[in-house]
Amino acid sequence: MEFQGRLRHRRRWGVWLCGASCLFVSATNFAFRKKPKEPLEAPEEIPPVVVEVEHMIWSLLKEPQVLAALGIAVVLLLSWCRHRSVQASRRLRRPYQLTEDLSSLKDADLASLQKQLETAILWLQETVLLPIDRRLPGRPFEFDLAIFPCKPTVLMIGNHSSGKSTFINRMMGVQVQETGVAPTDDGFTILERSEEFEQFEDGPTITGCAENKAFRELQRFGRSFLGHCRRKKMVLPKDAELPYGLQLVDTPGMIDLPGNNQTSSKARGYNFVEVVRWWAKRSDLILLLFDPDKPGTTGETLEVLTKSLAGLDHKFLVVLNKVDQLDNNVDFARAFGTLGWALSKVIPQKDIPMVWTMYNERNGPRNGSKRPPHENELPLEAFAANRNAVVREVLRAKVRHWDNIVTALEECLRQCDMLSRMCNMVRENAQQQICKAWRGAGIMLTLPWLLVAFLWRGDLLMGGSGWQTEEGGNSFMIQAFVLCCLLCLIVLGLTLEQLRQFDRIQLSRAGLETMFETVYHHIFIHTGGEDLRVRWATVRPLLEAMLKSVKNPTQLPVIEPWELTRIHDVLEQDIWYLRQLAKRLRPLEPKMPGTDPLPTSAPAPRFRGGSAESSPSPTGQGQAMHGSLATHGSLAEAAKVQHEKSKDDKVSSSSAFLVSPS
């Protein structure tokens, strides 16, 4: 779209230039044409006044000053027209109308609202993001753009034997995934509920999925990954909790083999961290599960938390699963404390994400235990309430789907704006340093030759022979020339070394941090800018990779100020409008089918200071971890209070979350 606009303006400029050239040539020919020997008499039908005006015009055109003024006027007119056309091409011509009065959207059906939202997002990506992304080395935002259609997705990640497959089987109501203590799955499995028939697809086949066009991007991870990826559409029982239109993605367990120092990309045959990052960006909810037997973070878990899930705190939950395998409060305190300590080493923040404790229902005694689960010393009722709350968050993935898409677009725009400003800053600093270095080198190279020329000229004026000796040689002149050449080589080497030192210092992490502070110094005057610093932690690796791909920072593209202005306008105006459309597309909050209304209508209790209190939504409030133990009596009393409060609550169910087709 942008390319066609530029081509159209170039054609218009060419037409104007050809017209001006023809006008100028015609005026010149008429002005300097030869006079006829006999003046032509005007025809009788032409009035004399017209003839006089014509003769006056031609007489004026004969003057060079008049022709020069006419040419300047034509050039100025064409320049003004070109300026206007360029300004018009830079103006956003939205295919939709921004309005604060959204009352007209109340009568619109969901299909038209969804089509309007998809059109707006695709147009903003094509007009604002892609022109910048195509010029940046490596296209850092190529795989961050939204592609429609796409379905709501929930990503399940965690260490091996952390209960991911068991949780999925419970949601689906049938034994779909293999479970066990040892690692049982070595690939990514996409699970979805089907209405009529079951369908199984391998990795190369799902890249052509018409329901999820974004799956075609999975080809960039190579054939090895596609060989470990599959998709299952299953016909489930009517009482299954998994709704239609929601995808669950089961991932291989994260594990570190003893004595294996290979990275995740070499150990698995594909870049596991990048694959998880791709799925995480396109998921509406991310469940990170841990096992109380292995509550610490492995090497792969560390990479996933610091790289794959960076900047996605708003949509992932940390879950300590299988708490029914613990015998007493002491075991629970040790497992919970170990997990909190491990997360504190990974997440460089004061507040640790809230950890949700739960267990999967089992038939019969737990592994290695001689008593049934109900005789456990821990308050399993509270953990069951937590499990139901997590299940409800999984069902709410469809509610948050469009809001997450708008949030991803906003974050992509902000990252593009920051990366563009930093590219301009790095490029300008490099150009200034190069100009200063070569300016000093030019002065140092010029002075010796000027000195030699001055001495040569002075010797000639004094009547000398131009530094020639009596034998007719010119040894002194040769020595001076050689000395100047050596000095030039030394200055050139010092200049190149200075530029290399500048690249090492300025393009290091400390140098980039200094330039970041310089770019946003006007914001840091009054505020700490923590949101900018968090975003900079995600953008900095992209900038470092781009600098490694170019030979010189001056080769980075120039992002024009008007392009940054368009990003700012979109963030200020269009994002608000898109959020209003996404709000209209939200279905009603889901109701968990086939369960007691207590977990769905009342929040699950959480641990805090030895007593239980009501907890907000996990994804909305997951910024503090409350890990103190509670006694069985206080938890039961809190659950009873919550049950009494839930009688007055009304939970609506949406047609989108029915467990059986209408």
N, C-alpha and C positions, 0 to 999 in steps of 0.2 A: 504493500500500500504506500509506504513512504517512498520507495523507489519509483513507482509510477507517478507520484506527485512531482518528484524532482525531474523526471523525464518530460512531463507535461510543461513544466516551467522552462526547461531548456528549449523545447520546441517553440514556446511563445517568445522567448528571448531571441531565437534565431529568426523568427518571422519579423520581429521588430527591427533587428539589425539589417536584414535584407531590404526592408521597406525604407529605412533611413538611407541606406547606400544608394538605392535607386533614386530617391528624392534628391540626394546630394549630386549624383552624376547628371541627372536631368537638369538641375539648376545650373550646374557648371557648363553644360553644353549650350544651353540657351543664353548664358551670360557671355560666353566667349565665341559665339558663332560669328561668321563673317557677314558683314552688312551687304545687302544687294546693291548693285550700282544704281538702280533706280528705286526710290522708295515706293513701297507698295501702298496703293490707295486702299483705304478701308472700304469694305463692301457697303453698299448703301443701306443694308438692313441692320448694320451695327451702329449704335449711337456714337457720336463723337466722344462723349464722356468716357465710355468704356475704352475707346482706343487710347485716350490720353492716360487713363489709369494704367493700362497695359504697358504703354511706353515708359511710364514712370517706374513701374515695378522692375522692368528689364534694365532700366538705367541704374536702379539701386543694386540689382544683382551683379552688375559689372564691377562694383567696388569690392576689393578683397576684404575690407573690414566687415562689410555686411555679410559676406559669405562665411567668414570666421564666426561672427556672432550667431548666424543661423546654425552652423554646425555645433557650436557649443550648446545652443538651446536644445537641439535635437538630442545631444548626448545626455544633457541633464534630464530631459523628459524621459528618455529610456532608462536612465539610472533610477529615477523616481519610480517608474513603473516596475522595474525589477525589484526594488526595495519593497514595494507594496506586495508584490507577488510572493517574495520570500517570507515576509511577515505573515501573509495569509497561509502559507504552507506550514509554518511553525505553530499556528493556532490550532488547538484541538477542536476538531469538528466531530463531536460525539454523535453516534447513531441513536442516542437516547437523550432525553431532556432531564436535566437536574432540577428537581423541585423539592421544596420543603413540605409542601402539602401532598401527603400520600393518601389522602382520602379516596382518590380515584382508584387506588390499588385494592381497596377492600372488595370491590365488585369483580375484580379480575380473578380468573381461575388459576389454579396452581400451575398448570402446564404453561400458560402464557408468562407467568411470573418467572418460572424456571428458565424458560427460553430467553427472556429479557436479561436475567442475571448471567446466564452463560454467554450471551452475545456481548454484554458489557465487559466481562472479564477477558474474553478472547480479544476484543478490540483494544483494550488497554495493554495487554501483553504484546500485541502486534505493533501498536503505535508507539508505546513509550519504552517498553523493556527490550524488545528484540533489536531495534536499531543500535542500542548501546551494547547489548550482549554480543552482537555479531562482530563488533570492532575490538572487543577485549580479547586478549590472547587466551585461547583455550575455552572460550565461551563458558564462564563460570556458572551462569544461570540457565543453561540450556535445558537441564533436566529438573529444574525447579518450577517450571510453568505448569499451570493446570491444563489438563486435557479432558475433554468430555466425549462420551459419557464416562462416569466413574461411580462406583458404588461405595457406600460407607464400609470402612474396614477397621478391624480391631487386630492389633499386632500383639502376639504373645512371645516374649523373650525371657530368658533366664538360664540359670545353670542347669546342667543335666540332672534329671530326677528331681526337679523342683515342682512337679505337678501340673505342667502346662497341658499335656495331653489328657490327663485325668479331668481337668477343669473343662476342656473342650468336649470330652465325651459326656460330661454332666450337662453341658449346655445343649448338646444335640440329642440327648436321650438315648443314644445307642453307642456301641463300642466301635468307634471309627478309627481312632489312633491307638497304636500299640503303647502300652505302659509298662514300666518296670524300673527297677533300681538302677540298672546300667543304662547307658545311652541307647535308645531304641530307634531314633529317627536321625537321619543324616542330611535332611534337606528341608526345604520350605514347602509347606502344604497349605493350599488355599481351600478352605472349607466353606460351603454355602448350602443353604436349604433349597431343595427343588420341590416343585409342586407335582409333577407327573412322573418323571423318570430319572434314574441315576445316570451320571455322566462322569467319566474320568478322562483327564487330559494331561499330557506330559508337558515338559518345559517348552520345547519349540512350538507346540500347538497353542499354548496360552498367549504367546506373543501376538497372535492374531485374534484375540478375544474381542468381539464386537461390543460387549457390555462394559469392558474396561480397556479403552484405547491406550491408556498409559502403560499397559503391560508390554507394548512393543519396545519400550525403552530398556527392558530387561536384556535385550540382545547385547548391550554394550558390556555386560559382565562376562560374556564369553560362553562357549559351549559347555564348559565344565559346570558352570552354575545352572544352566538350563537342564543339564542332566540330573541335577538334584532339586528340581522344582516340579511340582505337580498341582493339579486342581481337581477337587472332588465336589460334585453336586449330588447330595443325598436326599432321598425321600425319608423324612423323619416322622416319628409318631406325632399324633395331634397334640399331646401334652408336652412336647419339647419346648424348651425356653427360647431357643434361637429363632428369631423372627425371619420372615422372608426379606430378601434384599440386603442382608447384613453378611459380610465376609469375615471369617476368622482365619488368621494366618498363623500357623504353627511353625516354629523355627527350631533348628537343631540346638541342642543344649551346648552352652558355652563351657569349655573344659580346657585345661592346660595339661598336656602330657608331660610326665617326668623326663627331664633332660632334653626337652624340645625347646630350643630358643628361636624357632622360626616364627615369623609373623603369621597372622591369621590368613593373609592372602596366599602365602606359600604352603601353609599347612593344610588348607582346604582345597586348593586349586583355584580359588577365586577370592576376591577381596570381601571377606565377611563383613567388615566394618562398613564398607561403602554400600553393600547390599542392605544391611540393616538401616543405614541412613536413608536410603531410597524409600524403603517401606515405611519408616517412621514419619517421613515428611508427608506421605500420602495416607497415613492412617488417622483416624479420628480419635482413637484411644490406644494407649500403649500400656500393657501390663508387664511389669518387670518382677518376676517371681523368684523367691529365694527359698532354699530348703534349710530347716533348722539344723540338719546334720552338717551342712556346708554353708553357713551364713556369711562367710567371708567372700570377698570379690576376687575372682580369678583374673588372669591377665587380659583375657578377652572381654570380661565384664568391665574391667577398667577402661579399655579402649572404647567399648560401646557407650559407657556413661560419659566419657570426656569428648568423644568425637561424634558418634552416631546420634546421641540424644541431646547434643548441645543446642540450646535455644528452644527446646520443645518441652519445657517444664510444665506448660499449661495443659498438656494432654497425656501425661504418663503417671501411673500409679506404681508405688513400690509395695509389694505384697510379700509378707512372710507366711508361706504356706506350710501345710502339714503340721500345724501346732498340736494336733491330736496325738502325734507320736511322742510328745514330751510327757514325762511322768508327773512332774510337780512344778511348783512355782519357781523353784531354784533353776531347773533346766530352762524354763521359759525366760527367766531373767538373763541367763548366760547367753542364750541364742539371740535374744533381742538386743542385748548390749553389744554382742560381737558384730551384729549387722549394723547397728548404729555407729560403732567405732569405724567399721570398714567404709561406710558411706561418708563419714566425716573426712576420711583421707582422700576421697575421690572428689567430693563436691566442695569447692573452695568458698563456702559461704557459712555464715553463722547459723542460719536456720537449715536444718536437715528436712527433706521432704517427709511427710507423715507416712509411717509404715502401717499398712493394714494387715492385721493378723487374721487368718482364717484357716480352714481345712476343708478338704473335699469329703463328702459323705461316702462311707464305705459300707459294705455288707459283711458283717462278721467282725471278728477281732482284728485289731491292727497288727501289722507285722511285728513279730517278736514279742508280743504281749499275750499274757494268759487270761486277761480279763477283758470283757467287752468295753467298747468306747465309752458307754455311759457311766462307767465306774472311774473314769479319769478324775484326778484331783483338780484339774483346771476347769474353769467355767466355760464349757463348750457352748452353752447357749449364747454367750456374748460373741464368741468366734463365729457361730452360725449366723448371727445377725450381721456381722462384718462381711461374711461371704455373700449374703443376700444383697448387701449394699454394693459390693463389687459387681455382682451380676446385674444389678440395676444400672450401674454406670456403663456396663457393656451394652445394655439395651438402649441407653441414651446416646449411643454413638450416632444413631440415625438423626437424633434431634440436633446434634452439634455439627452435622456434616457440612452444611452450607456455611455456617459461621466459621468453621475451620478453613474452608477454601478461601473465604475473604481474608481471614487472618494471615494465611500463607501468602496471599498476594500482597498484602500490606507489608509484611516482613520482607518479602523479596524486593519490593520497591525501596524500602529503607536501606537494605543492604546494598542495592545497586547504587543508590545515591551516595552512601558512604564510600563505597569502592571507587566510584567515579571521582569524588573529591580527592581521595587519597592518591589516585593515579595522576591527577592534574598536579597535585602538590609535589609528588616525587619527580615528575617530569620537569616541572619548573625549577626545582632545586638542582637537578642534574644539569639543565641547560645553563643556569647561572654559574654553577661551579666550573663547567667547561669553558664558558666565556671568560671567567676570571683567570683560569689557569693559562689559557692560550693568549690572553691579553698580556699577562706578565711574561710569558715565554717570548712573545713577539718583541716586547721591549728589550728583554735580555739578549735576544738574537740580533736586534738591530744596532744596539750600541757598539759592539766590537767592530762591525763593518763601517759604521760611521767614523769611528776612531781611525781605522786604517785609511779610509778615504781622506780624512782630514790631514793625516800625516803625509800621505801621498801628494795631496794638493799643495801642502806647505813646502815640501821638498822641491816640487817643480817651480813654485813661485820664487824660491830662494836661489834658483838657477842650478839646482841639482840635476842629476840624470835619472831621477825616478827610482832611487834606491839601487841603481846599478853600480857594481864595483868596477874597479879599473880594468879588470880582466874581461868586462862585458857581461858578467853574470848578474843575476837578480836573486841571490840567495836570501837576502833579507825579506824581499817581497814574498818568496815562496814560504819562508818560515812564518810570516804573519798570516798568510792565507791558511796554512795548515793549522796554526793555532786557533784561528777563528772557526774553522770546521770542527775541530775537537770541542771547542766551547759550545758550538751549536748542538753537537751530539749529546753533550752532557746536559744541556738545558732541556733538550727533547726527552731524554731519559728521565730526568727529574719531573718533568711535567706529566709524563705518562704514569710514573709511580705515584704522583700526587693524586691523579684521577682514580687509580686503583685503590689507594687508601681511602678516598672519599666513598667509593662504592662499598668497600668493606664496612666503613663506619656508619654511613648514612643509611645503607640498606640492611643493616643488622636490625635485630629486634629492638634494641635500645634506640636506634635512629628512627625507626618507624614509629615508636611510641612518642618520640619528641615531635615528629611531624603531625601525628594525630592530635597531640595537645595544641599544636599551632593552628590546625584547621578549625578546631572547635573551641578555641580559647574564649570566644565571645559567649559561649554557653556555660563554660566552667567558671565564669566570673561570679555568678550568683547561685549556681546549683552545682551539685557534685557530678551530674550527668552519668549516673550509674547505668541507666538504660543504654546510653551510648557506649559505655565501656563494655557492657555485656555483649552488645552487638559487634563491637570491635574485635572481641575474642573470636567471633565466628568469621569475620571478614579478613582478619589478618592472615590466616593461612592461605586464603585465595590470593591476596596481594603478593605474598611471598612466592607462591607457585608461579604467578605471572611474571615476577621479576627474574625468576630462574629461567624462564622460557625465552627471554629476550637477551640480546647481547649487550644492550645499553638501555638504561632507563629512558633515554630520549625517544626510543622507539615505541613507547607506550602511546596509545591513541589519545587525542585531545577530545574531551567531553565538553561541548559548548555550554555556556551558562544558560542559554535558553532551554537546553535539554534538561538541566537540573531544575529549572523553573517549572517545566511541565510536570516533573515528578512531584514537586511540592504542591502544585495545584491539584493533582490527582489525589494525593494524600489528604489534602484539606477538604476537598469537595466530593470526589467520586467514591472514596472509601465509605464515607458516611451514607451515601445513597445506596451502595451495595449492601451495607449492613441492614438497612431498612428492608431491602428486598429479601435478604436472607431471613430476617425476622418473620416476614410474612410466610415464608416457606417452612417454618418450623412446625412439625407435628406436635400433638399434645404429648405430655410426659408419659412414658410407658408405665404399664402396670405389669408386674411379674405374674405370669399365669401359673396357676396351680400351686401358689404358695400362700402363706398367711399374710394378711395385709400389714402386719407389724413392720417387717423390714422395708416395705415399699412406701409406707406412709410416714414412718418415723425414722430419723437418722439412727445409724448404729452407734452404740456407745463406744467411746474410746478411752484409753487409759490416761489418767492425769492425777498425779499426786495421791494415789491410793483410793480414788473415787472415780465413778463413771459419770460422764456428762455427755450431752448431745453433741454430735459432730456434724459439721456441715458437709456439703458435697465434696468428695475426695479431690476432684480435679479443680474445683473452684478455690479450695482452701489449703492445698497441700504444701504449706510452707513451714510447718512446725511439727516436730516429732515428739509425741508424748508416750514415753515408754515405761513409766512406773507401773509396778504391779498393783492390781486391785484384788481385794479379797472376794471370795465367792459370795458372801452375803451382800456386800455393797453393789456388786454387779447385778445380782438378782433383783435387788430393790430398784436399781436404776432401770432395768429392763421392764419391771412392773410399772414404774412411773411412765415410761415411754409408751407402754401399751395402753395406759389410761388416756394419755394425750392423743393417741392415734385414733381414738374412737370418733373424735370430732373432725378429723382431717378427711378431706375428700380427694381421692386420687382419680384423675380422669385417664381413660385409656384411649389410644388412637387407633384408627383403623389400619394404620401402617404397621402396627405391632401385633396384629392378630396372629395366632399360631396356626391357623388353618385357613386356606383360601376361601374367599366368600363365594 
